[in-house]
Amino acid sequence: YSLQFLGSTEVEQPKGTEVVRDAVRKLKFARHIKKSEGQKTPKVELQISIYGVKILDPKTKEVQHNCQLHRISFCADDKTDKRIFTFICKDSESNKHLCYVFDSEKCAEEITLTIGQAFDLAYRKFLESGGKDVETRKQIAGLQKRIQELETENTELKNKVQDLENQLRITQVHAPPAGCVTPKSPSTDIFDMVPFSPISPQSSTPTRNGTQPPPVPSRSAEIKRDLFGAEPFDPFSCGAGDFPPDIQSKLDEMQEGFKMGLTLEGTVFCLDPLDSRC
């Protein structure tokens, strides 16, 4: 639908004729002021589907607002004007209820019914795909999180085993054969002490026999693989679309929104002379 967007304003309640009536009056008055200043009401494109109601720029197709259907709680159209259409949606970030108002070129009632049909279809889709097995999906998400925690513990234990193996290998290199006397290193002083070196303790230091200890394998390449050489299982990378990390809160939110329902109502917004001039 191509229509004019009067704007949006915060309202106190998710439903109610008086709530949207006050919002329409407020935004129509604001439009009247802008018109007197020479400003035009912006045009937008309204896309309605089972995934939500999108408000786009008609030229660039940039999404200005994306209202999910389970967040829309109230729709109303003006029975006397046939142009004014409005709906209340709960904002996803602030959780405030916002009322959106449009001038719909005499198709307000049609848009209201279209959103109502989309809401019904979306609710059926939710019941078929997720609503009936919400608890099952929650349990799967919990198990996947537990698998990820165990995989992390497994990686840490593997690194500790690798460190112990490296220490044992270094100890075996340092240990002289039984019955042998280790010759003095020419680098020692008269007190048989190794001269002080400012080299960092982390740096490799020659042993007494002049050889370097075997290098410690880097763990950066190993940390991403398990004991069998396979990469650790990440449940949220393979099925992020089906099981996001916050699936429980998302499903609860959708279930609560659909249970609240969508109220469709035809009402009268033009109640004072000011409305006719706007």
N, C-alpha and C positions, 0 to 999 in steps of 0.2 A: 504494500500500500504506500502511495505517495501522499504525504500530508504535511501540515505545518506543526512545529513543535513549540508549544508555549513555554515549556520548561518543566521542572520538577521542584517540589517543595516538601519538606519534612512534615509528617503528620503524627499525631499522638497514638492513633489506633490503626490496626490493620484492616478494619472494615467499618462501614457505616456511611449512610447517605449524607449526613451532616458533615462528616469528615471530608469527603471529596467535594462537597458543595462549597465549603470554606476554602479548600485548596484551589478550586476552579475560579472562584471570585478573586482570590489573591493574585493568581497568575494572569487572569484576564485584565485585571486592573494594571498589572505590571506591563502587559502588552499595550494597553491604551497609552501609558506614559511613554513607552518606547516609540510608538507610532507618532505621537506628538513631537518627538525629538527627531523624527525622520528615519528611525531604524525599522528595518523589515523583520518580520517573523521568519526565522530560519525554516527551510524545508528539509525534511528527512525522509528516509525510506524505512518502513516498518516491515520486518520479516517475522512471520509467525510459523513456528514448527513445534514438533513434540519435544524439542530440546530447549525451547525458550522463545522469548520475544527480543529481537535485536533491533536497535535503533542505529541506522547507518547514515553516513553522509551520502547523498544521492549521486555525487560526482566521483568521489574517491573510493566509495564503498568502505570507508574506514568505520569500524564499529565504535560508536560513541557510548552506548550502554548495552549491556547484555543481561537481560532479566530471565533467570531460570523460572520455569513454570511453577515448581513447587514453592517458590518464594512469592508468587503473585497470589494475593488473597482476596482482591476485590476489583471488579470491573463495572463501569457504569457509563451509560451514554445518555445524552440529552434528548428526551422525548419530544421536546418542542422545537429544538434547533436542528436536530439530525446531523449536526456537525461536530459538536464537542464530545470527545471520548476521553476517558481517563481510567487509570488502573493504579492500584497500590501494590508496591513490591518492597520486600525487605532487602536492604542493601547487604551484600555479602561481606563487606569489609567492616562497616560501622554497626551493622545489625539494626540500623534505624529504618523506620518505615517511610518510604518516599512515595509521593503521589505524582504521577506523570500525566500531563494534560496535553491533548492534541486537538487541532482543527482538522477534521478528517474529510472535508469536501462531501458532506452529506452521506457518508457511509459509516457513521459511528456505530449503528446497531449491528451492521454486518461484521465489523471488526470485533465487537464484543462477543458475538456468537462464535466467531472463528477462534478466539482465544479460549472460550469455554470448551469447544470441541477438542482443541489441542490439549487442554488440561486433562480431559477425560482419557484421551488416547495415551498421554504420557503416564497417567496413573495406572492404566491397564498394563502398559509396557513394564512399569516398575514392579507391579505385582507378579508378572510372568517371569521377569529376569532376576529380580532381587528381593522383592518384598516378602515372598514366601520362604526364602531361605536366608533371611538376614542373620539369624543366629549361626547357621552353618558357615556363612562367609566370615563372620566374626571369629569363629573358632579356627578357621583356616588361616586367617590373618595372624591370629595369636601364635599358631604353630609355626608359621613361616618366620615370625619374629624370633621365636625360640631357636629355630634352626640357624638363623643368622648369628645369634649370640653364641651357640655352640661352635659354629664355624670359626668365630673370632677366638674363642678359647683354644680350639684345636691349633690355630695358627700360632698363638703365643706359646703353647707347649712345644710345638715343633721347633720354634726358634730357640727355646731353652735347651732342648736336646742337641741342637746344632752347636750351641755355645759350649756345652759340656764336651762334645766330641772334639771341638777345636782345642779346648784346654787340655784334654787328654793327649791329643796328638803333639802339642807343644811340649808337654811334660815328657813324653817318650823321646823326643828329639834331644832334650836337655840331659836326660839321665844317661850317665856313662856306663859302659859294660861292666859287669861284676869283676872285681880284682884289678881293674885298670886305674891308673893314677892320671888324673887330668893334668896335662902340661899347663905351665903358667902361660898366660897370654902376654905377649910382649908389650901390650898397652897398659899393663898394671904398673903402679908406682912401687917404691921400695918397701912400702907397707902391705904390698899385695892387694891394693885397693884399685878399683876401676876408676879412672879419672872422671870427674863430674862433667856431664854434658847437658847443655841447655835445651836439648831436643825435647819436644813435648812427650809426655808419657804415652800418648796415643800413638806416637810414631813407632815404627818398627826399630828395635835396637839389636845390634849384633850380639850373638851369644859368645860364650867364652871360646869356643873353637873357631870363631870367625865366620860362622855361617848364619844366614838369616832364618828366623823361624818361618814356617810355612804361612802364607798369607791367609787371613781369615776371610772366608767367602762372604760376599756381600749378601745381605738379607733382603735388599730391595727387590731382587729378582725372584726370591723364594717366597716372599710374603703373600704373593697372589696365588700360590699353588698349595694344594694340600699334600698329605703324605704319599698319595698315589700319583702326584704330578698333575692333578686336575685343578682347575681354578675353583675357588670356593663358590658355593651356590648362593646367589643373591636373589631372594624371592621377589624383590621389588623392582629389579631390572628386567626380569623376564615377563612379568605380568602387571606392570604398573597401571595399565588401563583398567584391569579387572579388580586388582587388590592394592589400592594406594595405601601408604602407611597410616593415614588417618581414616581408613574405611569405616570404622565404627562410628565416628562422629558424622561422617558424610551420610551414611545410611540412616542414622538416627534423625539427622536434619531433614532428609528427604521424606522419611516416614512421617515425621511430625507435620511437615508442610502439606503433604497430600491429605493427611487425616483432617487438617484444619479445613480443607476444601476451598473452592473458589466460588465466591458469591457474584452472580451476574444480576445487574439491576438497571432498569430504565427509570430515570428520574428527571426532574426539571431543575435546570441550573439557572435559567433566566428569571430571576425573581425581583429584580430592581431595574430602574431605567438605565443604570450604568452599563448593564450587560448588553443592552441593545446597541449602545454606542461603541462597544468593543468588538 
